[in-house]
């Protein structure tokens, strides 16, 4: 039994299938090399002989990526995940917000080519490369962004530069930039009172305050109100006479 695919490759397959590019057919041959760059995948597949396979996908230009990076930097949650090396799922929604599709939305965006003589497109060699590409997306979802024109390193560098150059909303704000606190962003520190951390002191409350909040008891004990019988017990547990 095969394990279910992670979210990103599953979403990639669904997008390719929806536009009729990826057919439910088995791959043919063995992918011996594959390079993914802006707008294209170049691979070599060995069957009875080596064949050169190319998959093209429309890459976005500088103006488009400037809009995408600006939109990403405006979302703190996405920025934190991206700078920590994770591609958040809502990146797809960010692309849609600037009217650009992260995944191919039309067959016109994709071009397929193989040097084999098969007339069927995609041929078995192209399907083999698609399978290898889906596996690459599973290992590194940033592969999808690389196809659209920005690899991981370039995108994160642009994102950091945009955050560093952004002016603070409040001129008097002395808070450190997000890029300066990434290493400790999720570190909440020692719990109060543990590991040498200062204990957390709450307001001083009377040790028998809970007794005063209890509803009246319908019974008495030896003619005494139960509340008054419990009061010295709470005070004794607090170790003090009336306060804790």
Helices and strands as residue ranges (DSSP letters): H 7-18, E 30-37, E 40-46, E 50-57, H 62-73, H 76-83, H 91-97, G 107-109, E 110-114, H 124-139, H 142-147, H 152-165, G 178-180, G 182-184, H 209-213, E 220-221, E 224-225, H 226-238
